[in-house]
Structure formats: C-alpha cells, structure tokens
C-alpha cells in the first residue's frame, strides 16, 4: 500500500487536471485574454476565463495570483474524498514554478479527456461544471468549482471531483 505522502503528488496532479480540466485550456487562456474577456465581469465567460487563468497560475507557479483568487476557506475534495486546503494548492503550484513537467502531464491528460463546461450563476455565486461532451452536462459531471463574487472579482470557494467514467 502506498503511503499518503507518495499519493499526494499524484492526487494533486489529478486535482489540478480535474479542477481545471478543459480540452484546449492552454490555448483557451491565451485566446480569452486576446479576446479581451474581462475576468471581473459577472458573466459565464468571465467565470470560465478565471478558471482557465487558475490552471495557468497553477502550472506556472503564480502563487501571488492564486493567493488572491482562492478564498482563505477554499477546499478541494478529490474523487477519493481527500480534502485539499488552499495551502496544499499553493504549495503544489509553487513546485511547478520554472518547470514544464506538470504542464506536459496536464496537456496529455486533456487530449485524452475532452471536457465541456457549463456555468450557472445565481446572484454572487457561480458553479462551473466540467463534463464529458459525449454525455452532456445533464448526464455527466466530472468536477465542479464554486466561485463567489467578492470585491469585484470571482474567487474560488470550493471544488468537488469525481472519477472519470470509463463507460
């Protein structure tokens, strides 16, 4: 049996992918910024842009941006039920700084696991769900991120992840 310490890096890699998974997220982030999407807008496009920025920040080790975007109470619950607090996400991102190893892993996973995105906004709360496009958002949810609009920006509060279905 593997120790929790040896599973942590693998879990965090899966976490980064599931939390932020999207079929062309790397190109999408650049495209969103090039298209001038305002991440502070109260719109579905802004929520998706913030989430894509989140992936880039984790892969690049931009802990300053992550620290502002993740609320202090942020928690991510993996498919295994393990809770990862904000500090774990920040530590994982810091390890990625100056390395493209994690980026290569994420890009490879995204190529084999395309994801659709669905956003629901209700007041100051947004839920971004990732799903298998072949099954649709109503039939399959791989993960969801909950954002809260505070001080003119979207901030992540909670993430929940499921196993990627083999069916």
C-alpha positions in Angstrom: 0.0 0.0 0.0 1.3 3.4 -0.9 1.8 6.0 1.8 -0.3 9.2 1.9 2.9 11.1 1.1 3.6 9.2 -2.1 -0.1 9.6 -3.2 -0.2 13.3 -2.6 1.8 14.4 -5.7 -0.3 12.1 -7.9 -3.5 13.3 -6.2 -2.5 16.9 -6.7 -1.8 16.3 -10.4 -5.2 14.7 -10.8 -6.7 17.6 -8.8 -5.1 20.2 -11.0 -6.4 18.4 -14.1 -9.9 17.8 -12.8 -10.4 21.2 -11.2 -9.2 23.0 -14.2 -9.7 20.5 -17.0 -10.7 21.7 -20.4 -10.0 20.4 -23.9 -7.9 23.3 -25.0 -7.3 25.2 -21.8 -3.8 26.3 -22.6 -4.7 27.9 -25.9 -8.1 28.9 -24.4 -6.4 31.1 -21.8 -4.4 33.0 -24.4 -7.4 33.2 -26.6 -9.6 34.6 -23.8 -7.0 37.2 -22.9 -6.5 38.1 -26.6 -10.3 38.4 -27.0 -10.3 40.8 -24.1 -12.5 38.8 -21.7 -12.8 40.8 -18.5 -12.3 38.3 -15.7 -14.1 40.7 -13.3 -17.3 40.7 -15.3 -20.3 38.9 -13.8 -20.7 36.6 -16.7 -20.3 32.9 -17.7 -17.3 33.9 -20.0 -15.6 35.6 -17.1 -16.0 32.6 -14.8 -14.5 30.3 -17.5 -11.7 32.8 -18.1 -10.9 32.9 -14.3 -10.9 29.1 -14.2 -8.5 29.0 -17.2 -6.3 31.6 -15.6 -6.3 29.4 -12.5 -4.9 26.5 -14.4 -2.2 28.7 -15.9 -1.3 30.1 -12.5 -1.0 26.6 -11.0 1.1 25.4 -13.9 3.3 28.5 -13.9 3.6 28.7 -10.1 1.9 32.1 -9.9 1.2 31.8 -6.2 0.5 35.6 -5.9 -2.4 35.4 -8.3 -3.7 32.1 -6.7 -3.5 33.6 -3.2 -5.8 36.5 -4.3 -8.2 34.3 -6.2 -8.6 31.4 -3.8 -10.6 32.4 -0.7 -9.0 31.6 2.6 -11.7 28.9 3.3 -11.1 27.2 -0.1 -11.2 23.4 -0.1 -11.0 20.9 -2.9 -12.4 17.4 -2.4 -10.8 14.8 -4.6 -12.6 11.8 -6.1 -11.1 9.8 -3.2 -12.7 12.0 -0.6 -9.4 13.6 0.5 -9.7 17.3 1.3 -7.0 19.7 -0.1 -7.0 23.1 1.6 -5.8 26.3 -0.1 -2.3 25.8 1.4 -1.9 22.5 -0.5 -2.9 24.1 -3.8 -0.5 26.9 -3.2 2.4 24.5 -2.3 1.7 22.4 -5.4 1.7 25.5 -7.6 5.0 26.7 -6.1 6.6 23.4 -7.0 5.6 23.9 -10.7 7.4 27.3 -10.9 10.2 27.1 -13.5 9.3 23.6 -14.7 7.0 22.5 -17.6 6.7 18.9 -16.3 3.3 19.4 -14.8 2.1 21.3 -18.0 3.1 18.3 -20.2 1.1 15.9 -17.9 -1.9 18.1 -18.0 -1.8 18.7 -21.7 -1.5 14.9 -22.3 -4.5 14.2 -20.0 -6.6 16.9 -21.6 -6.0 15.4 -25.1 -7.5 12.1 -24.0 -10.2 13.5 -21.7 -12.1 16.3 -23.5 -14.3 18.3 -21.3 -17.3 20.6 -21.8 -18.1 23.4 -19.4 -21.4 24.6 -18.0 -21.8 27.7 -15.8 -24.7 28.6 -13.6 -24.7 32.0 -12.0 -27.1 32.8 -9.2 -26.5 36.2 -7.5 -22.9 36.3 -6.3 -22.3 32.6 -6.8 -21.2 30.7 -9.9 -20.9 27.0 -10.4 -18.6 25.8 -13.2 -19.1 22.1 -14.0 -16.9 20.0 -16.3 -18.5 17.1 -18.2 -17.9 14.6 -20.9 -19.1 16.3 -24.1 -20.3 13.0 -25.5 -22.7 12.5 -22.5 -23.7 16.2 -21.9 -23.9 18.3 -18.8 -27.2 16.8 -17.7 -25.8 13.3 -17.6 -22.2 13.6 -16.6 -20.3 15.9 -14.2 -16.6 15.2 -13.6 -16.0 18.1 -11.3 -17.4 21.4 -10.2 -15.8 24.6 -9.0 -17.8 27.1 -6.9 -16.9 30.8 -7.2 -18.1 33.7 -5.2 -18.1 37.3 -6.5 -16.4 39.4 -3.8 -14.8 42.8 -4.1 -15.4 43.0 -7.9 -13.8 39.6 -8.7 -14.6 35.9 -8.9 -12.9 33.9 -6.1 -12.9 30.1 -5.8 -14.5 28.8 -2.6 -14.9 25.0 -3.2 -14.2 22.3 -5.7 -15.6 18.7 -5.9 -14.3 16.0 -8.1 -15.5 12.6 -9.4 -13.7 9.7 -11.1 -13.6 10.0 -14.9 -16.1 7.4 -16.1 -14.8 4.5 -18.2 -18.3 3.8 -19.6 
